Amino acid sequence: MDEMCEICGVRKAKYECIRCGRKVCADDFWVMLGLCKLCVPESQYKEWKKKMMK
């Protein structure tokens, strides 16, 4: 992808969110989920991760 991240607008987009279709950089993407950080906020991700570790 030669496009810029649709969230930060600073880095090159490397991934595409499977929910919303945004093209985003690695910093704005949850690789394990395939979702961008607007679709899954960091607080939600941490909550899921905490539950999975139990």
HTML snippet that shows the backbone in 3Dmol.js (N, CA, C, O; Angstrom):
<script src="https://3Dmol.org/build/3Dmol-min.js"></script>
<div id="view" style="width:600px;height:400px;position:relative"></div>
<script>
const pdb = `
ATOM      1  N   MET A   1       0.842  -1.184   0.000  1.00  0.00           N
ATOM      2  CA  MET A   1       0.000   0.000   0.000  1.00  0.00           C
ATOM      3  C   MET A   1       0.888   1.249   0.000  1.00  0.00           C
ATOM      4  O   MET A   1       1.832   1.351   0.783  1.00  0.00           O
ATOM      5  N   ASP A   2       0.583   2.157  -0.854  1.00  0.00           N
ATOM      6  CA  ASP A   2       1.331   3.411  -0.909  1.00  0.00           C
ATOM      7  C   ASP A   2       0.582   4.556  -0.235  1.00  0.00           C
ATOM      8  O   ASP A   2       1.034   5.700  -0.260  1.00  0.00           O
ATOM      9  N   GLU A   3      -0.552   4.247   0.360  1.00  0.00           N
ATOM     10  CA  GLU A   3      -1.380   5.272   0.992  1.00  0.00           C
ATOM     11  C   GLU A   3      -0.911   5.550   2.415  1.00  0.00           C
ATOM     12  O   GLU A   3      -0.222   4.738   3.032  1.00  0.00           O
ATOM     13  N   MET A   4      -1.298   6.703   2.912  1.00  0.00           N
ATOM     14  CA  MET A   4      -0.993   7.066   4.293  1.00  0.00           C
ATOM     15  C   MET A   4      -2.075   6.497   5.218  1.00  0.00           C
ATOM     16  O   MET A   4      -3.205   6.258   4.792  1.00  0.00           O
ATOM     17  N   CYS A   5      -1.720   6.289   6.463  1.00  0.00           N
ATOM     18  CA  CYS A   5      -2.643   5.790   7.474  1.00  0.00           C
ATOM     19  C   CYS A   5      -3.851   6.724   7.581  1.00  0.00           C
ATOM     20  O   CYS A   5      -3.698   7.941   7.679  1.00  0.00           O
ATOM     21  N   GLU A   6      -5.044   6.146   7.562  1.00  0.00           N
ATOM     22  CA  GLU A   6      -6.277   6.935   7.638  1.00  0.00           C
ATOM     23  C   GLU A   6      -6.599   7.377   9.065  1.00  0.00           C
ATOM     24  O   GLU A   6      -7.554   8.125   9.273  1.00  0.00           O
ATOM     25  N   ILE A   7      -5.826   6.932  10.042  1.00  0.00           N
ATOM     26  CA  ILE A   7      -6.051   7.366  11.420  1.00  0.00           C
ATOM     27  C   ILE A   7      -5.064   8.466  11.792  1.00  0.00           C
ATOM     28  O   ILE A   7      -5.476   9.563  12.171  1.00  0.00           O
ATOM     29  N   CYS A   8      -3.779   8.188  11.690  1.00  0.00           N
ATOM     30  CA  CYS A   8      -2.784   9.181  12.110  1.00  0.00           C
ATOM     31  C   CYS A   8      -2.363  10.120  10.980  1.00  0.00           C
ATOM     32  O   CYS A   8      -2.000  11.270  11.225  1.00  0.00           O
ATOM     33  N   GLY A   9      -2.414   9.626   9.749  1.00  0.00           N
ATOM     34  CA  GLY A   9      -2.021  10.437   8.608  1.00  0.00           C
ATOM     35  C   GLY A   9      -0.529  10.715   8.512  1.00  0.00           C
ATOM     36  O   GLY A   9      -0.101  11.524   7.688  1.00  0.00           O
ATOM     37  N   VAL A  10       0.268  10.051   9.346  1.00  0.00           N
ATOM     38  CA  VAL A  10       1.706  10.301   9.402  1.00  0.00           C
ATOM     39  C   VAL A  10       2.505   9.177   8.745  1.00  0.00           C
ATOM     40  O   VAL A  10       3.410   9.431   7.949  1.00  0.00           O
ATOM     41  N   ARG A  11       2.168   7.951   9.080  1.00  0.00           N
ATOM     42  CA  ARG A  11       2.915   6.799   8.579  1.00  0.00           C
ATOM     43  C   ARG A  11       2.174   6.145   7.405  1.00  0.00           C
ATOM     44  O   ARG A  11       0.978   6.359   7.207  1.00  0.00           O
ATOM     45  N   LYS A  12       2.914   5.349   6.637  1.00  0.00           N
ATOM     46  CA  LYS A  12       2.308   4.637   5.515  1.00  0.00           C
ATOM     47  C   LYS A  12       1.396   3.525   6.021  1.00  0.00           C
ATOM     48  O   LYS A  12       1.703   2.845   7.000  1.00  0.00           O
ATOM     49  N   ALA A  13       0.278   3.355   5.342  1.00  0.00           N
ATOM     50  CA  ALA A  13      -0.662   2.288   5.680  1.00  0.00           C
ATOM     51  C   ALA A  13      -0.047   0.945   5.317  1.00  0.00           C
ATOM     52  O   ALA A  13       0.547   0.777   4.252  1.00  0.00           O
ATOM     53  N   LYS A  14      -0.204  -0.001   6.227  1.00  0.00           N
ATOM     54  CA  LYS A  14       0.365  -1.329   6.033  1.00  0.00           C
ATOM     55  C   LYS A  14      -0.724  -2.402   6.088  1.00  0.00           C
ATOM     56  O   LYS A  14      -0.545  -3.500   5.562  1.00  0.00           O
ATOM     57  N   TYR A  15      -1.848  -2.084   6.724  1.00  0.00           N
ATOM     58  CA  TYR A  15      -2.927  -3.045   6.935  1.00  0.00           C
ATOM     59  C   TYR A  15      -4.272  -2.434   6.564  1.00  0.00           C
ATOM     60  O   TYR A  15      -4.412  -1.217   6.445  1.00  0.00           O
ATOM     61  N   GLU A  16      -5.262  -3.317   6.382  1.00  0.00           N
ATOM     62  CA  GLU A  16      -6.631  -2.871   6.149  1.00  0.00           C
ATOM     63  C   GLU A  16      -7.531  -3.530   7.185  1.00  0.00           C
ATOM     64  O   GLU A  16      -7.518  -4.752   7.336  1.00  0.00           O
ATOM     65  N   CYS A  17      -8.301  -2.734   7.891  1.00  0.00           N
ATOM     66  CA  CYS A  17      -9.207  -3.232   8.933  1.00  0.00           C
ATOM     67  C   CYS A  17     -10.312  -4.076   8.301  1.00  0.00           C
ATOM     68  O   CYS A  17     -10.927  -3.672   7.315  1.00  0.00           O
ATOM     69  N   ILE A  18     -10.555  -5.249   8.879  1.00  0.00           N
ATOM     70  CA  ILE A  18     -11.580  -6.139   8.323  1.00  0.00           C
ATOM     71  C   ILE A  18     -12.993  -5.668   8.662  1.00  0.00           C
ATOM     72  O   ILE A  18     -13.949  -6.130   8.040  1.00  0.00           O
ATOM     73  N   ARG A  19     -13.152  -4.776   9.616  1.00  0.00           N
ATOM     74  CA  ARG A  19     -14.476  -4.285   9.973  1.00  0.00           C
ATOM     75  C   ARG A  19     -14.858  -3.042   9.167  1.00  0.00           C
ATOM     76  O   ARG A  19     -15.918  -3.009   8.541  1.00  0.00           O
ATOM     77  N   CYS A  20     -14.008  -2.030   9.181  1.00  0.00           N
ATOM     78  CA  CYS A  20     -14.377  -0.750   8.564  1.00  0.00           C
ATOM     79  C   CYS A  20     -13.687  -0.488   7.233  1.00  0.00           C
ATOM     80  O   CYS A  20     -14.104   0.392   6.480  1.00  0.00           O
ATOM     81  N   GLY A  21     -12.627  -1.251   6.937  1.00  0.00           N
ATOM     82  CA  GLY A  21     -11.935  -1.080   5.675  1.00  0.00           C
ATOM     83  C   GLY A  21     -10.895   0.026   5.647  1.00  0.00           C
ATOM     84  O   GLY A  21     -10.296   0.286   4.604  1.00  0.00           O
ATOM     85  N   ARG A  22     -10.668   0.695   6.807  1.00  0.00           N
ATOM     86  CA  ARG A  22      -9.633   1.739   6.847  1.00  0.00           C
ATOM     87  C   ARG A  22      -8.270   1.132   6.575  1.00  0.00           C
ATOM     88  O   ARG A  22      -7.972   0.014   6.995  1.00  0.00           O
ATOM     89  N   LYS A  23      -7.456   1.887   5.868  1.00  0.00           N
ATOM     90  CA  LYS A  23      -6.070   1.488   5.632  1.00  0.00           C
ATOM     91  C   LYS A  23      -5.229   2.206   6.679  1.00  0.00           C
ATOM     92  O   LYS A  23      -5.205   3.435   6.737  1.00  0.00           O
ATOM     93  N   VAL A  24      -4.538   1.419   7.510  1.00  0.00           N
ATOM     94  CA  VAL A  24      -3.855   1.981   8.665  1.00  0.00           C
ATOM     95  C   VAL A  24      -2.424   1.465   8.820  1.00  0.00           C
ATOM     96  O   VAL A  24      -2.050   0.438   8.253  1.00  0.00           O
ATOM     97  N   CYS A  25      -1.635   2.205   9.603  1.00  0.00           N
ATOM     98  CA  CYS A  25      -0.251   1.814   9.893  1.00  0.00           C
ATOM     99  C   CYS A  25      -0.227   0.774  11.017  1.00  0.00           C
ATOM    100  O   CYS A  25      -1.255   0.485  11.629  1.00  0.00           O
ATOM    101  N   ALA A  26       0.935   0.228  11.274  1.00  0.00           N
ATOM    102  CA  ALA A  26       1.092  -0.798  12.308  1.00  0.00           C
ATOM    103  C   ALA A  26       0.749  -0.274  13.700  1.00  0.00           C
ATOM    104  O   ALA A  26       0.244  -1.030  14.530  1.00  0.00           O
ATOM    105  N   ASP A  27       1.013   1.004  13.970  1.00  0.00           N
ATOM    106  CA  ASP A  27       0.721   1.566  15.293  1.00  0.00           C
ATOM    107  C   ASP A  27      -0.773   1.702  15.561  1.00  0.00           C
ATOM    108  O   ASP A  27      -1.191   1.763  16.718  1.00  0.00           O
ATOM    109  N   ASP A  28      -1.576   1.749  14.510  1.00  0.00           N
ATOM    110  CA  ASP A  28      -3.023   1.936  14.659  1.00  0.00           C
ATOM    111  C   ASP A  28      -3.814   0.683  14.304  1.00  0.00           C
ATOM    112  O   ASP A  28      -4.979   0.766  13.917  1.00  0.00           O
ATOM    113  N   PHE A  29      -3.175  -0.484  14.437  1.00  0.00           N
ATOM    114  CA  PHE A  29      -3.799  -1.740  14.028  1.00  0.00           C
ATOM    115  C   PHE A  29      -3.504  -2.847  15.026  1.00  0.00           C
ATOM    116  O   PHE A  29      -2.368  -3.002  15.475  1.00  0.00           O
ATOM    117  N   TRP A  30      -4.528  -3.615  15.371  1.00  0.00           N
ATOM    118  CA  TRP A  30      -4.354  -4.803  16.212  1.00  0.00           C
ATOM    119  C   TRP A  30      -4.175  -5.989  15.274  1.00  0.00           C
ATOM    120  O   TRP A  30      -5.160  -6.525  14.765  1.00  0.00           O
ATOM    121  N   VAL A  31      -2.950  -6.404  15.040  1.00  0.00           N
ATOM    122  CA  VAL A  31      -2.640  -7.460  14.078  1.00  0.00           C
ATOM    123  C   VAL A  31      -3.366  -8.752  14.431  1.00  0.00           C
ATOM    124  O   VAL A  31      -3.912  -9.410  13.546  1.00  0.00           O
ATOM    125  N   MET A  32      -3.382  -9.122  15.697  1.00  0.00           N
ATOM    126  CA  MET A  32      -4.010 -10.379  16.119  1.00  0.00           C
ATOM    127  C   MET A  32      -5.509 -10.396  15.862  1.00  0.00           C
ATOM    128  O   MET A  32      -6.102 -11.460  15.687  1.00  0.00           O
ATOM    129  N   LEU A  33      -6.119  -9.217  15.838  1.00  0.00           N
ATOM    130  CA  LEU A  33      -7.564  -9.123  15.630  1.00  0.00           C
ATOM    131  C   LEU A  33      -7.939  -8.775  14.194  1.00  0.00           C
ATOM    132  O   LEU A  33      -9.048  -9.069  13.748  1.00  0.00           O
ATOM    133  N   GLY A  34      -7.024  -8.155  13.481  1.00  0.00           N
ATOM    134  CA  GLY A  34      -7.328  -7.704  12.127  1.00  0.00           C
ATOM    135  C   GLY A  34      -8.165  -6.439  12.107  1.00  0.00           C
ATOM    136  O   GLY A  34      -8.803  -6.114  11.106  1.00  0.00           O
ATOM    137  N   LEU A  35      -8.152  -5.722  13.243  1.00  0.00           N
ATOM    138  CA  LEU A  35      -8.991  -4.529  13.394  1.00  0.00           C
ATOM    139  C   LEU A  35      -8.160  -3.300  13.732  1.00  0.00           C
ATOM    140  O   LEU A  35      -7.117  -3.394  14.380  1.00  0.00           O
ATOM    141  N   CYS A  36      -8.643  -2.142  13.281  1.00  0.00           N
ATOM    142  CA  CYS A  36      -7.942  -0.894  13.594  1.00  0.00           C
ATOM    143  C   CYS A  36      -8.305  -0.431  15.005  1.00  0.00           C
ATOM    144  O   CYS A  36      -9.245  -0.935  15.620  1.00  0.00           O
ATOM    145  N   LYS A  37      -7.549   0.525  15.493  1.00  0.00           N
ATOM    146  CA  LYS A  37      -7.744   1.004  16.859  1.00  0.00           C
ATOM    147  C   LYS A  37      -8.947   1.931  17.008  1.00  0.00           C
ATOM    148  O   LYS A  37      -9.290   2.301  18.131  1.00  0.00           O
ATOM    149  N   LEU A  38      -9.595   2.315  15.914  1.00  0.00           N
ATOM    150  CA  LEU A  38     -10.860   3.038  16.036  1.00  0.00           C
ATOM    151  C   LEU A  38     -12.007   2.052  16.212  1.00  0.00           C
ATOM    152  O   LEU A  38     -12.998   2.361  16.874  1.00  0.00           O
ATOM    153  N   CYS A  39     -11.878   0.874  15.625  1.00  0.00           N
ATOM    154  CA  CYS A  39     -12.909  -0.160  15.789  1.00  0.00           C
ATOM    155  C   CYS A  39     -12.801  -0.850  17.142  1.00  0.00           C
ATOM    156  O   CYS A  39     -13.812  -1.245  17.722  1.00  0.00           O
ATOM    157  N   VAL A  40     -11.584  -0.996  17.645  1.00  0.00           N
ATOM    158  CA  VAL A  40     -11.351  -1.605  18.957  1.00  0.00           C
ATOM    159  C   VAL A  40     -10.381  -0.706  19.723  1.00  0.00           C
ATOM    160  O   VAL A  40      -9.169  -0.778  19.520  1.00  0.00           O
ATOM    161  N   PRO A  41     -10.916   0.138  20.598  1.00  0.00           N
ATOM    162  CA  PRO A  41     -10.039   1.011  21.386  1.00  0.00           C
ATOM    163  C   PRO A  41      -9.083   0.205  22.265  1.00  0.00           C
ATOM    164  O   PRO A  41      -9.361  -0.943  22.612  1.00  0.00           O
ATOM    165  N   GLU A  42      -7.968   0.815  22.614  1.00  0.00           N
ATOM    166  CA  GLU A  42      -6.953   0.138  23.417  1.00  0.00           C
ATOM    167  C   GLU A  42      -7.520  -0.378  24.738  1.00  0.00           C
ATOM    168  O   GLU A  42      -7.128  -1.451  25.196  1.00  0.00           O
ATOM    169  N   SER A  43      -8.428   0.363  25.352  1.00  0.00           N
ATOM    170  CA  SER A  43      -9.020  -0.069  26.623  1.00  0.00           C
ATOM    171  C   SER A  43      -9.788  -1.377  26.447  1.00  0.00           C
ATOM    172  O   SER A  43      -9.706  -2.258  27.303  1.00  0.00           O
ATOM    173  N   GLN A  44     -10.527  -1.514  25.356  1.00  0.00           N
ATOM    174  CA  GLN A  44     -11.272  -2.747  25.081  1.00  0.00           C
ATOM    175  C   GLN A  44     -10.320  -3.912  24.827  1.00  0.00           C
ATOM    176  O   GLN A  44     -10.537  -5.017  25.325  1.00  0.00           O
ATOM    177  N   TYR A  45      -9.265  -3.662  24.052  1.00  0.00           N
ATOM    178  CA  TYR A  45      -8.277  -4.697  23.755  1.00  0.00           C
ATOM    179  C   TYR A  45      -7.631  -5.203  25.046  1.00  0.00           C
ATOM    180  O   TYR A  45      -7.478  -6.410  25.231  1.00  0.00           O
ATOM    181  N   LYS A  46      -7.254  -4.290  25.933  1.00  0.00           N
ATOM    182  CA  LYS A  46      -6.621  -4.683  27.202  1.00  0.00           C
ATOM    183  C   LYS A  46      -7.574  -5.500  28.055  1.00  0.00           C
ATOM    184  O   LYS A  46      -7.152  -6.441  28.728  1.00  0.00           O
ATOM    185  N   GLU A  47      -8.870  -5.152  28.037  1.00  0.00           N
ATOM    186  CA  GLU A  47      -9.867  -5.895  28.807  1.00  0.00           C
ATOM    187  C   GLU A  47      -9.987  -7.324  28.271  1.00  0.00           C
ATOM    188  O   GLU A  47     -10.021  -8.277  29.049  1.00  0.00           O
ATOM    189  N   TRP A  48     -10.051  -7.474  26.935  1.00  0.00           N
ATOM    190  CA  TRP A  48     -10.124  -8.810  26.332  1.00  0.00           C
ATOM    191  C   TRP A  48      -8.878  -9.611  26.653  1.00  0.00           C
ATOM    192  O   TRP A  48      -8.965 -10.792  26.988  1.00  0.00           O
ATOM    193  N   LYS A  49      -7.724  -8.978  26.553  1.00  0.00           N
ATOM    194  CA  LYS A  49      -6.461  -9.662  26.797  1.00  0.00           C
ATOM    195  C   LYS A  49      -6.391 -10.149  28.250  1.00  0.00           C
ATOM    196  O   LYS A  49      -5.931 -11.258  28.519  1.00  0.00           O
ATOM    197  N   LYS A  50      -6.849  -9.313  29.173  1.00  0.00           N
ATOM    198  CA  LYS A  50      -6.858  -9.669  30.589  1.00  0.00           C
ATOM    199  C   LYS A  50      -7.744 -10.892  30.827  1.00  0.00           C
ATOM    200  O   LYS A  50      -7.368 -11.790  31.580  1.00  0.00           O
ATOM    201  N   LYS A  51      -8.917 -10.932  30.193  1.00  0.00           N
ATOM    202  CA  LYS A  51      -9.821 -12.071  30.339  1.00  0.00           C
ATOM    203  C   LYS A  51      -9.225 -13.341  29.761  1.00  0.00           C
ATOM    204  O   LYS A  51      -9.424 -14.423  30.312  1.00  0.00           O
ATOM    205  N   MET A  52      -8.493 -13.226  28.654  1.00  0.00           N
ATOM    206  CA  MET A  52      -7.901 -14.398  28.014  1.00  0.00           C
ATOM    207  C   MET A  52      -6.759 -14.975  28.840  1.00  0.00           C
ATOM    208  O   MET A  52      -6.469 -16.167  28.741  1.00  0.00           O
ATOM    209  N   MET A  53      -6.114 -14.157  29.645  1.00  0.00           N
ATOM    210  CA  MET A  53      -4.964 -14.603  30.444  1.00  0.00           C
ATOM    211  C   MET A  53      -5.391 -15.356  31.699  1.00  0.00           C
ATOM    212  O   MET A  53      -4.560 -15.988  32.351  1.00  0.00           O
ATOM    213  N   LYS A  54      -6.660 -15.298  32.041  1.00  0.00           N
ATOM    214  CA  LYS A  54      -7.128 -15.979  33.253  1.00  0.00           C
ATOM    215  C   LYS A  54      -7.197 -17.462  33.063  1.00  0.00           C
ATOM    216  O   LYS A  54      -7.572 -18.185  33.986  1.00  0.00           O
TER     217      LYS A  54
END
`;
const viewer = $3Dmol.createViewer("view");
viewer.addModel(pdb, "pdb");
viewer.setStyle({}, {cartoon: {color: "spectrum"}});
viewer.zoomTo();
viewer.render();
</script>
